[in-house]
Amino acid sequence: MKLAWLAIGTLALAAHSQAPAARESVVQVNFSNPGLSPSQWTITLHPDGSGHFRSPIGKAPDDGQEMGTPGVDRDIQVSAGFAARVFDVAKRQNWFNEPCESHLKVAFQGWIQLSYTGTEGAGSCTFNYSKNKEIQTLGESMVSVALTILEGARLEMLLQHDRLGLDTEMKALTEAVRDGRAQQVGTIRGILGRLAHDDGVLARVRRSAKALLALGST
């Protein structure tokens, strides 16, 4: 009898180990606007704030005065509070399983697709402008995070190829953070740390990098 129970227990453990893992909760944001450079990007985010950002190489301005934004394909980490807000909105908005485009005649800012997959359900909606305040605000916030990440990529490129150009770029990033167009500065903590301690860049750049680092993951 004892052997029989041991056999049953062994089979149960084996079955449990072979059972499919619970579907992980993921929010994905796809953005596209042919008039911008880069014209497309994707953010994938998990509840703990970990995620991934991907965008193609951006087109350089036609005047040839600036370099285009490099392609980005890297893991990211947003703050726990930011991630919690994203998934709270997804839950309140039925996992984005409803239409969210207003169809109003407003200026085209780019198509934003919000998608959710997880044990609770799945859904997605696409909009240029949404009358749903939570959806619109979430879309704007994700665009602001993308701006921060893309600016970080440009800073890395300038550090390698055009150190004098860092001054103008850092001013632009600082202004964007100040007025809210750039959020989650912690996603580019790596390049900011390098600039803050690089004696080969202008003192203004080092000071600006230190100031942005002090903001944490805003």
C-alpha positions in Angstrom: 0.0 0.0 0.0 2.8 2.4 0.9 4.5 1.7 -2.5 1.2 2.5 -4.2 0.8 5.9 -2.4 4.5 6.7 -3.3 3.8 5.9 -6.9 0.7 8.1 -7.0 2.6 10.9 -5.3 5.4 10.7 -7.8 3.0 10.8 -10.7 1.2 13.8 -9.2 4.5 15.7 -8.8 5.5 14.8 -12.4 2.2 16.1 -13.7 2.5 19.3 -11.7 6.0 19.9 -13.1 4.8 19.4 -16.7 1.8 21.7 -16.3 2.0 24.9 -18.3 3.2 28.0 -16.4 0.6 30.6 -15.6 0.3 33.2 -18.4 2.4 36.2 -17.4 0.8 39.6 -17.3 2.3 41.8 -20.0 1.3 45.3 -21.3 2.7 46.1 -24.8 2.6 49.5 -26.4 3.2 49.9 -30.2 3.6 53.4 -31.6 3.8 54.5 -35.2 4.0 57.8 -37.0 5.6 58.0 -40.5 6.3 61.7 -39.9 8.6 61.1 -37.0 12.1 59.6 -36.6 12.1 56.8 -35.6 8.7 56.2 -37.1 7.9 53.2 -34.9 8.8 51.8 -31.4 7.5 49.1 -29.0 7.6 48.9 -25.3 6.9 45.6 -23.5 6.3 46.0 -19.7 5.9 43.5 -16.8 4.2 44.2 -13.4 7.6 44.4 -11.6 8.7 47.3 -13.9 11.0 45.2 -16.1 10.5 45.4 -19.8 12.0 45.8 -23.2 12.2 48.7 -25.7 12.8 48.3 -29.5 12.9 50.8 -32.3 14.6 51.0 -35.7 17.3 53.4 -36.7 15.8 56.9 -37.1 16.3 59.0 -40.2 18.8 61.8 -40.0 17.5 65.3 -40.7 17.7 66.4 -44.3 19.9 69.4 -43.5 22.7 67.0 -42.6 23.4 69.0 -39.4 22.5 66.2 -37.0 22.8 62.4 -36.8 19.7 60.3 -36.7 18.7 58.3 -33.7 20.4 54.9 -33.5 18.3 51.8 -33.4 17.5 50.6 -29.9 16.9 47.0 -28.7 17.4 46.7 -25.0 15.9 45.7 -21.6 14.5 48.6 -19.5 13.4 49.1 -15.9 10.7 51.6 -14.9 9.8 52.4 -11.3 7.5 50.1 -9.4 5.0 52.9 -9.0 4.9 53.6 -12.7 4.4 49.9 -13.6 1.7 49.7 -11.0 -0.2 52.6 -12.5 0.1 51.0 -16.0 -1.4 47.7 -14.9 -4.1 49.4 -12.7 -5.3 51.3 -15.8 -5.3 48.1 -17.8 -7.5 46.4 -15.2 -9.9 49.3 -14.9 -10.1 49.6 -18.7 -11.1 45.9 -19.2 -7.6 44.9 -20.4 -8.0 47.4 -23.3 -10.7 45.1 -24.7 -12.8 48.0 -25.9 -12.6 50.6 -28.7 -10.7 53.7 -27.5 -10.3 55.9 -30.6 -12.4 59.1 -30.4 -12.8 59.5 -34.2 -12.7 63.3 -33.5 -11.0 65.5 -36.1 -7.8 66.3 -34.1 -4.2 66.6 -35.2 -2.5 63.3 -35.9 0.0 62.5 -33.2 0.7 58.9 -34.1 -1.1 55.6 -33.7 -0.8 54.1 -30.2 -1.8 50.5 -29.7 -2.2 49.3 -26.1 -2.3 45.6 -25.6 -2.7 43.3 -22.5 -2.2 39.6 -22.1 -2.5 37.7 -18.9 -4.5 35.2 -16.8 -7.3 37.7 -16.3 -7.9 38.2 -20.0 -6.5 39.8 -23.2 -7.3 42.8 -25.3 -6.0 45.7 -27.3 -7.1 49.0 -28.7 -5.6 51.6 -31.1 -6.0 55.3 -31.1 -4.6 58.6 -32.2 -6.7 60.5 -29.6 -9.0 58.9 -27.0 -11.8 60.6 -25.1 -11.2 58.2 -22.3 -8.9 60.3 -20.0 -7.1 57.3 -18.5 -6.4 55.7 -21.9 -5.2 59.1 -23.3 -3.0 59.8 -20.3 -1.5 56.3 -20.3 -0.6 56.7 -24.0 1.0 60.1 -23.4 3.0 58.7 -20.5 4.3 55.8 -22.6 5.3 58.2 -25.3 7.2 60.2 -22.7 9.0 57.1 -21.5 10.0 56.3 -25.1 11.3 59.9 -25.6 13.6 59.4 -22.5 14.9 56.1 -23.8 15.5 57.5 -27.3 17.3 60.6 -25.9 19.5 58.2 -23.9 20.4 56.4 -27.1 21.3 59.7 -28.7 23.5 60.6 -25.7 25.4 57.4 -26.1 25.9 58.0 -29.8 27.1 61.6 -29.2 29.4 60.5 -26.4 31.1 58.2 -28.9 31.0 60.4 -32.0 30.3 64.1 -31.2 31.1 65.1 -27.6 30.4 68.8 -28.3 26.9 67.9 -29.4 26.2 66.5 -25.9 25.6 70.0 -24.5 22.7 70.8 -26.8 21.2 67.3 -26.4 21.4 67.5 -22.6 19.7 70.9 -22.5 16.9 69.4 -24.7 16.5 66.4 -22.4 16.6 68.5 -19.2 13.8 70.8 -20.6 11.7 67.8 -21.7 12.0 66.3 -18.2 11.1 69.6 -16.6 7.9 70.0 -18.6 6.9 66.3 -18.5 7.6 65.3 -22.1 10.2 62.9 -20.8 9.5 60.5 -17.9 11.2 57.7 -16.1 14.7 59.1 -16.2 15.9 55.9 -14.4 15.6 54.1 -17.7 18.8 55.8 -18.9 20.6 55.9 -15.6 23.6 54.1 -17.2 24.5 56.8 -19.8 23.7 59.6 -17.3 26.1 58.0 -14.8 28.8 57.8 -17.4 28.4 61.5 -18.4 28.3 62.6 -14.8 31.8 61.2 -14.2 33.4 61.8 -17.5 36.0 64.5 -17.4 36.2 64.5 -21.2 32.8 66.2 -21.6 31.8 69.8 -20.8 31.3 70.6 -17.1 27.7 71.7 -18.0 27.0 68.3 -19.3 28.3 66.6 -16.2 26.3 68.9 -13.9 23.1 68.3 -16.0 23.6 64.5 -15.9 24.1 64.6 -12.1 20.9 66.7 -11.7 18.9 64.3 -13.8 20.3 61.3 -11.8 19.2 63.0 -8.6 15.6 63.0 -9.9 15.5 59.2 -9.6 12.9 57.4 -11.7 10.6 60.2 -12.4 
